[in-house]
Amino acid sequence: METVFDWISLGIFGGLIVLFLERSSKPEPVDHLWQYLVPSVGCAIANYAGNHGAPIVAVAIIVGILAYIHIVLKPFGAWPQR
């Protein structure tokens, strides 16, 4: 845990874990497991790129990951209606 890319990747991955655990505890499935594979692998690739001298590529991948999470997984759109 030496670079900012380590911390950002870990934070995004931790958020994915929490989102998956919260949604998997519901009686009816909301997401498929493979949908979490894309941003998880993206975190690893962004971290690798950032740690090996390609910060622009890493930032672009991180932005893509966040866009994917927002569009496909919809973490804020699945709130129960009251």
CORCOR-V128232 format. One record per backbone hydrogen bond with DSSP energy under -1.0 kcal/mol. NH is the residue of the N-H (numbers start at 0). CO is the residue of the C=O. Records with the same first field share a line. If there is no record, write none. Layout:
BEGIN
NH: CO / CO
END
This chain:
BEGIN
6: 2
7: 3
8: 4
9: 5
10: 6
11: 7
12: 8
13: 9
14: 10
15: 11
16: 12
17: 13
18: 14
19: 15
20: 16
21: 17
22: 18
23: 19
25: 22
34: 31
35: 32
39: 35
40: 36
41: 37
42: 38
43: 39
44: 40
45: 41
46: 42
47: 43
48: 44
49: 45
50: 46
51: 47
53: 48
57: 53
58: 54
59: 55
60: 56
61: 57
62: 58
63: 59
64: 60
65: 61
66: 62
67: 63
68: 64
69: 65
70: 66
71: 67
73: 68
END
